[in-house]
Structures are given as C-alpha cells and as structure tokens.
Amino acid sequence: MLTFFHCPHTRSSSIHYLLEELGVPYESEIIDIRAEGGVPESYRAIQPHKKVPAIRHTTSHGDVVVTERAAITLYLADAFPQAGLAPALDDPRRGPYLTSVIYIDSVVDPCLVAHMNQWPYDGKGAAYGRFEDMVANLERTLAAHDYAVGDRFTAADTQWGVMMYWALDVMGLFKDKPVFRAYLNRLAERPAFQRFAKAMAG
Ligand SMILES: N[C@@H](CCC(=O)N[C@@H](CS)C(=O)NCC(=O)O)C(=O)O
C-alpha cells in the first residue's frame, strides 16, 4: 500500500506525475496547504515542515515514510523497477541520473524562486549557483539529448518535466528557448503525462 500526501498545484505535482508513469496503485491523502488555519499539526509526524509531498509505503518490512521530492523520486523509481525508470547501479547513466534528480531541487528550484522574487544573488554564498548558468546547463543538456539523461526517459524527467511546465506555462519564462518547449511537448505526448495533466485540470 502506497499513500501519497499531496496538494494539487504545488511541488507535490512532480510526484503525482511520477506515480502515473510508474503505473502502481496508490491512495492520495490531500494536505491542504492553503487551508485557513494551516496544515494540521498531526501531519508534522509525516513531514517535519508540514510540506508536501510525502509518501508512506507499507511493505513486508513495515512502514517507510519518505519526504523531499528528490528522495521520493529516487525511492519510488527503485522500489518499482518494473517501470524501468531508474538506471541500474552498474549502468553508466546512474550517476548522471542521480545528479539530474537532485539538481532540480537543490539548484533549479532555488534559482527560479530567487529569479522570480528578484533577489539579488551572484551565485556565491548559498548552495545553488547563478540563474544564467542553470538555464545554460538545462539548455545544453536538452539540446544534446531528448531527455534529462540521454535519449531514454527516466524518473528524472518527471521532475524536469513538471519544473519545465511551471517555468514555461505558469511563470511564463523562457519564451526564447524552443528547446525547452520541444522537451515539454515531447513529454506531453506520453499517456501518463496526459493522465496527470487531466487530473490537474480537473
Ligand atoms: N523541500 C521540499 C519542499 C516542498 C515544498 O516547498 N512544498 C510546498 C508546496 S509547493 C509546501 O508544502 N508548502 C506549505 C508550507 O510551506 O506551509 C521538497 O522538495 O519536497
């Protein structure tokens, strides 16, 4: 049994998309982060900051709770190997795959937030770098290959794809980056992405 602690139109969307790609049964528990009065204190036992996403996976070894998008992505892709979304430990793509998943949360997300809020930042002092360097890295990667890690879809693309959707279609950024739009269009052809987008719209 898999429980997904989710709030639509938030950072938990990328895990929602991943679950659709994995094609495994799960139950959603909606955590309304916008509720008047805030998120119930009881949820802190699952997520120490009362943020979404989180998952609880009940296995024969007991309950496993995983928080933080990157960790959840890596955990689920490994826990359900039949979906083929995680390069194996001895696959040369494993290192780039781990990097790609972590990069979204540790660099891309804070770069986008700093950029949107016009926080002055020269790329030094915090753990993330310059916005321009991040954009150039994404553009170089997606110009060279169809997906975040080479020419095969991996779980990293669930994080990259939802981030790209937010950047392009919600924030209105990167109108001068056809490579980014082509990538998002490529993902939009996938049935799992279509299911995810339909659920998000409904
Ligand atoms: N580091 C967390 C951050 C998740 C996050 O920022 N979640 C936001 C939704 S976009 C949230 O739950 N905010 C509620 C709050 O701050 O009270 C992760 O990547 O999983």
The ligand as an SDF file (V2000), in Angstrom:
LIG
                    3D

 20 19  0  0  0  0  0  0  0  0999 V2000
   11.9680   20.5490    0.1780 N   0  0  0  0  0  0  0  0  0  0  0  0
   10.5850   20.1390   -0.0390 C   0  0  0  0  0  0  0  0  0  0  0  0
    9.7820   21.4010   -0.3210 C   0  0  0  0  0  0  0  0  0  0  0  0
    8.3790   21.1200   -0.6970 C   0  0  0  0  0  0  0  0  0  0  0  0
    7.5700   22.3990   -0.6970 C   0  0  0  0  0  0  0  0  0  0  0  0
    8.1060   23.5240   -0.7790 O   0  0  0  0  0  0  0  0  0  0  0  0
    6.2630   22.2340   -0.5890 N   0  0  0  0  0  0  0  0  0  0  0  0
    5.3770   23.3710   -0.5080 C   0  0  0  0  0  0  0  0  0  0  0  0
    4.3500   23.3010   -1.6300 C   0  0  0  0  0  0  0  0  0  0  0  0
    4.9550   23.9690   -3.1210 S   0  0  0  0  0  0  0  0  0  0  0  0
    4.5730   23.3060    0.7780 C   0  0  0  0  0  0  0  0  0  0  0  0
    4.1660   22.2360    1.1960 O   0  0  0  0  0  0  0  0  0  0  0  0
    4.3350   24.4390    1.4040 N   0  0  0  0  0  0  0  0  0  0  0  0
    3.4960   24.5170    2.5520 C   0  0  0  0  0  0  0  0  0  0  0  0
    4.0420   25.4210    3.5960 C   0  0  0  0  0  0  0  0  0  0  0  0
    5.1550   25.9270    3.4280 O   0  0  0  0  0  0  0  0  0  0  0  0
    3.3510   25.6130    4.5840 O   0  0  0  0  0  0  0  0  0  0  0  0
   10.5230   19.1610   -1.1790 C   0  0  0  0  0  0  0  0  0  0  0  0
   11.1440   19.4250   -2.2190 O   0  0  0  0  0  0  0  0  0  0  0  0
    9.8660   18.1120   -1.0420 O   0  0  0  0  0  0  0  0  0  0  0  0
  1  2  1  0
  2  3  1  0
  2 18  1  0
  3  4  1  0
  4  5  1  0
  5  6  2  0
  5  7  1  0
  7  8  1  0
  8  9  1  0
  8 11  1  0
  9 10  1  0
 11 12  2  0
 11 13  1  0
 13 14  1  0
 14 15  1  0
 15 16  2  0
 15 17  1  0
 18 19  2  0
 18 20  1  0
M  END
$$$$
